[in-house]
Amino acid sequence: MKSILLLALAFSVSSAFAVGPAPEVNPLVLRYPHNKLLADPIFEGIVKLSNCSGSLVTFKGMPKSKKALVMTNGHCVGFTKMGDVITNKPVTRVVSVFDADKKLHKLDITRIVYATQSYTDVTFYETTMSYQEIEDQYNVEALTIEDSLTAVGTKIDVVSGYWEILTSCEAEAIAKILKEDIWVWLNSVRYSSDCMTKGGYSGSPVIARNTRTIVAIHNTGNNGKLDCSDNNPCEANPYGEVVFQGLNRRYGQQVYMVYSCLDENFDIDLGMNGCELPKQSW
């Protein structure tokens, strides 16, 4: 009898540990109940380029009749000195965008609307299709760029279209000045150590967890040296003194400033009063 009671008690205890609270359901999965893999819905709107990652992006309030924009890094286009910008440059390029089932669809690029690697690191490409046409043909909605500074502690996913994978962590700090070789970036997002990236992640959107809001764009990380050299960024103060160096720490750049340069038609106008994007070489 004693052994039977012990067995019953053991079963009762193990059952108590086995039954817990229901797991939290990602709202993106609720939006796409046909998806079985939790990682799939987050890829909707993520872009694969031949050399980088990117995303199909829109601005708050932007009409779906506008030609759709693809965002990636400025260094994916290529710059040689601080202050350089590219505006309204015709290009011919084909990229691919994921839908919620992680299927790829082609997008034709016709011009660089704006690009720079100074103080931020961003390129906006214009496609031949409107947002509405992309939704109708591919069932893909754009991600929305946030219009304010990234908050420390924000849970984030850095999603790479090039590698078709993601890394998750949180925004650990805002680096007022980030130096890497000749480059200087402002208010960079330092990720917590959970986020690890590699070449090809460049241009990946940094997405607030369980949303479709982009809070930054991934562009760099320390690869093992503490000398502020290429691919080994370090944080500095306004006097140029290094204040933080972290081996293997990764960073994203702010893109909210673009809102200060949008005209009433949601076009980027560098001549607008208060426009915070770099405008010319200096």
C-alpha positions as CSV (number, residue, x, y, z in Angstrom):
1,M,0.0,0.0,0.0
2,K,2.8,2.4,0.9
3,S,4.4,1.9,-2.5
4,I,1.1,2.6,-4.2
5,L,0.7,5.9,-2.3
6,L,4.3,7.0,-3.1
7,L,3.6,6.2,-6.8
8,A,0.4,8.2,-6.7
9,L,2.2,11.1,-5.0
10,A,5.0,11.1,-7.5
11,F,2.5,11.1,-10.4
12,S,0.7,14.0,-8.8
13,V,3.9,16.1,-8.4
14,S,5.1,15.4,-11.9
15,S,1.7,16.4,-13.3
16,A,1.8,19.6,-11.4
17,F,5.1,20.5,-13.0
18,A,4.0,19.4,-16.5
19,V,0.8,21.6,-16.5
20,G,1.7,25.3,-16.7
21,P,0.1,28.5,-17.9
22,A,-0.8,28.6,-21.6
23,P,2.1,30.0,-23.7
24,E,1.8,33.5,-25.0
25,V,0.6,33.6,-28.6
26,N,2.5,35.9,-31.0
27,P,-0.2,38.3,-32.4
28,L,1.4,37.8,-35.8
29,V,0.5,34.1,-35.7
30,L,-3.1,35.0,-34.9
31,R,-3.1,37.3,-37.9
32,Y,-1.9,34.3,-40.1
33,P,-3.4,31.2,-38.5
34,H,-2.5,29.0,-41.5
35,N,1.2,29.4,-40.6
36,K,2.5,26.6,-38.5
37,L,6.1,27.9,-38.0
38,L,6.2,30.9,-35.6
39,A,9.1,32.4,-37.6
40,D,7.2,32.6,-40.8
41,P,4.8,35.6,-40.3
42,I,7.7,37.8,-39.3
43,F,9.2,37.5,-42.8
44,E,6.4,39.2,-44.5
45,G,7.9,42.3,-46.2
46,I,11.5,41.2,-45.6
47,V,13.7,41.7,-48.7
48,K,16.5,39.6,-50.0
49,L,19.2,41.4,-52.0
50,S,22.2,40.0,-53.8
51,N,24.6,41.5,-51.3
52,C,22.5,42.6,-48.3
53,S,19.2,42.3,-46.5
54,G,16.3,44.8,-46.6
55,S,12.6,45.4,-46.1
56,L,9.6,46.8,-47.8
57,V,8.8,49.9,-45.9
58,T,6.2,52.7,-45.6
59,F,5.8,55.8,-43.5
60,K,2.9,56.5,-41.1
61,G,-0.1,57.8,-43.1
62,M,1.5,57.1,-46.5
63,P,-1.2,56.2,-49.1
64,K,-1.0,52.8,-50.7
65,S,-1.2,54.3,-54.1
66,K,2.4,55.5,-53.8
67,K,5.3,53.6,-55.4
68,A,6.6,51.2,-52.8
69,L,10.0,51.7,-51.1
70,V,12.7,49.1,-50.2
71,M,15.1,50.0,-47.4
72,T,18.6,48.7,-46.9
73,N,22.0,50.1,-45.8
74,G,23.8,53.0,-47.5
75,H,27.0,50.9,-47.4
76,C,25.2,48.3,-49.5
77,V,25.3,50.9,-52.3
78,G,28.9,52.0,-51.4
79,F,30.3,55.3,-50.1
80,T,33.9,56.5,-49.8
81,K,33.7,59.5,-47.5
82,M,31.6,61.1,-44.8
83,G,28.9,63.4,-45.9
84,D,28.3,61.8,-49.3
85,V,24.6,61.3,-50.3
86,I,22.8,59.9,-53.4
87,T,19.5,61.3,-54.4
88,N,17.1,60.4,-57.3
89,K,19.6,58.2,-59.1
90,P,18.2,55.8,-61.8
91,V,19.2,52.2,-61.3
92,T,18.0,48.9,-62.6
93,R,17.9,46.1,-60.0
94,V,15.7,43.2,-59.1
95,V,15.2,42.2,-55.4
96,S,12.9,39.6,-53.8
97,V,10.3,40.1,-51.0
98,F,8.9,37.4,-48.7
99,D,5.3,36.9,-48.1
100,A,3.9,35.4,-44.8
101,D,4.4,31.9,-46.1
102,K,8.1,32.7,-46.7
103,K,7.7,32.6,-50.5
104,L,9.7,35.0,-52.5
105,H,8.3,37.5,-55.1
106,K,10.3,39.7,-57.5
107,L,10.4,43.5,-57.2
108,D,11.9,45.7,-59.9
109,I,13.9,48.7,-58.6
110,T,14.1,51.8,-60.8
111,R,15.9,54.4,-58.7
112,I,17.7,55.3,-55.5
113,V,15.4,57.9,-53.8
114,Y,18.0,58.6,-51.1
115,A,21.1,57.0,-49.7
116,T,23.9,57.9,-47.2
117,Q,26.4,56.2,-44.9
118,S,26.9,59.4,-42.8
119,Y,25.3,59.8,-39.3
120,T,22.9,57.0,-40.3
121,D,23.3,54.2,-42.8
122,V,20.4,53.9,-45.1
123,T,19.2,53.5,-48.7
124,F,15.7,53.9,-50.0
125,Y,15.0,52.3,-53.3
126,E,11.8,52.9,-55.3
127,T,10.0,50.0,-57.0
128,T,7.8,49.9,-60.1
129,M,4.8,48.8,-58.1
130,S,2.6,50.6,-55.6
131,Y,1.9,49.3,-52.1
132,Q,-1.6,48.4,-53.2
133,E,-0.4,46.4,-56.2
134,I,2.1,44.5,-54.1
135,E,-0.7,43.6,-51.6
136,D,-3.1,42.6,-54.4
137,Q,-0.6,40.5,-56.3
138,Y,1.6,39.1,-53.6
139,N,-0.4,39.5,-50.4
140,V,2.5,41.4,-48.8
141,E,2.1,44.4,-46.6
142,A,5.0,46.8,-45.9
143,L,6.5,47.4,-42.5
144,T,6.1,50.8,-40.9
145,I,9.1,52.9,-39.9
146,E,8.8,54.4,-36.4
147,D,8.9,58.2,-36.2
148,S,10.8,58.5,-32.8
149,L,14.0,57.5,-31.2
150,T,14.3,53.8,-30.2
151,A,13.5,53.3,-26.5
152,V,16.1,51.4,-24.4
153,G,14.7,48.1,-23.3
154,T,12.7,47.5,-26.5
155,K,12.5,43.8,-27.4
156,I,13.7,43.5,-30.9
157,D,14.1,41.0,-33.8
158,V,16.8,41.6,-36.4
159,V,15.5,39.8,-39.5
160,S,17.9,39.0,-42.4
161,G,16.4,38.4,-45.8
162,Y,19.8,37.5,-47.2
163,W,20.2,34.5,-44.8
164,E,16.5,34.0,-44.2
165,I,17.0,33.9,-40.4
166,L,16.6,36.2,-37.5
167,T,18.3,37.0,-34.1
168,S,16.4,38.3,-31.1
169,C,17.4,40.4,-28.1
170,E,16.7,43.9,-26.8
171,A,17.9,47.5,-27.3
172,E,20.5,47.7,-24.5
173,A,21.7,51.3,-25.0
174,I,21.7,54.3,-27.3
175,A,25.3,55.2,-28.3
176,K,25.4,58.9,-28.9
177,I,28.4,58.6,-31.2
178,L,29.6,55.4,-32.9
179,K,32.9,55.5,-34.7
180,E,34.1,52.9,-37.2
181,D,37.2,53.8,-39.3
182,I,36.2,57.0,-41.1
183,W,32.5,56.7,-40.3
184,V,30.5,58.4,-37.6
185,W,26.9,57.5,-36.7
186,L,24.6,59.2,-34.2
187,N,22.3,57.7,-31.6
188,S,23.1,54.1,-32.6
189,V,21.2,51.2,-31.0
190,R,23.5,48.8,-29.2
191,Y,21.9,45.4,-29.0
192,S,22.2,43.2,-25.9
193,S,24.6,40.3,-26.3
194,D,21.9,37.8,-27.3
195,C,21.9,39.3,-30.8
196,M,24.6,37.9,-33.1
197,T,24.9,38.7,-36.8
198,K,27.2,38.1,-39.7
199,G,27.9,39.5,-43.1
200,G,24.7,39.6,-45.1
201,Y,22.7,40.9,-42.2
202,S,23.5,44.4,-43.3
203,G,20.3,46.3,-44.0
204,S,18.1,44.1,-41.9
205,P,15.2,45.8,-40.3
206,V,15.3,46.0,-36.5
207,I,11.7,45.3,-35.6
208,A,9.9,45.8,-32.3
209,R,8.9,42.4,-31.1
210,N,5.4,41.2,-32.0
211,T,4.8,44.2,-34.2
212,R,5.4,45.3,-37.8
213,T,7.2,48.5,-36.7
214,I,10.8,49.2,-37.7
215,V,12.8,50.9,-34.9
216,A,16.2,50.9,-36.6
217,I,18.3,49.4,-39.4
218,H,21.1,46.9,-38.7
219,N,24.5,48.0,-40.1
220,T,27.5,46.9,-38.1
221,G,29.1,44.9,-35.3
222,N,32.4,44.4,-33.5
223,N,34.4,41.5,-35.0
224,G,37.1,41.1,-32.4
225,K,39.3,44.3,-32.3
226,L,39.1,47.2,-29.9
227,D,40.6,49.9,-32.2
228,C,37.5,51.5,-33.8
229,S,38.7,50.1,-37.2
230,D,36.5,48.9,-40.1
231,N,34.0,46.4,-38.8
232,N,35.1,47.1,-35.2
233,P,33.0,50.1,-34.0
234,C,33.4,51.8,-30.7
235,E,31.3,54.3,-28.8
236,A,32.7,57.8,-28.1
237,N,31.8,61.0,-26.4
238,P,31.7,64.4,-28.2
239,Y,35.4,64.9,-27.4
240,G,36.4,61.8,-29.3
241,E,37.2,59.8,-26.2
242,V,36.2,56.1,-26.3
243,V,33.5,55.3,-23.7
244,F,32.5,51.8,-24.6
245,Q,34.1,49.0,-26.6
246,G,32.4,45.6,-26.7
247,L,33.7,42.5,-28.5
248,N,31.1,41.0,-30.7
249,R,28.5,43.7,-29.9
250,R,26.1,44.6,-32.7
251,Y,24.5,47.9,-33.7
252,G,21.6,49.4,-35.7
253,Q,21.1,52.9,-36.9
254,Q,18.2,55.3,-36.4
255,V,15.9,56.0,-39.4
256,Y,13.1,58.0,-37.7
257,M,14.8,61.3,-38.9
258,V,13.4,60.7,-42.4
259,Y,10.1,61.9,-41.2
260,S,11.6,65.4,-40.8
261,C,12.2,65.4,-44.5
262,L,8.9,64.2,-45.8
263,D,6.7,66.7,-47.8
264,E,2.9,66.5,-48.0
265,N,3.2,63.9,-50.7
266,F,5.4,61.7,-48.6
267,D,8.4,62.3,-50.8
268,I,11.9,63.0,-49.3
269,D,12.7,66.7,-49.7
270,L,16.1,67.6,-48.3
271,G,15.3,71.3,-48.6
272,M,12.5,71.2,-46.0
273,N,13.0,73.2,-42.9
274,G,14.3,71.0,-40.1
275,C,15.2,68.1,-42.3
276,E,17.7,66.0,-40.3
277,L,19.1,63.8,-43.1
278,P,22.6,64.6,-44.5
279,K,22.2,66.7,-47.5
280,Q,25.6,67.2,-49.2
281,S,29.3,66.5,-49.0
282,W,31.4,68.5,-46.6
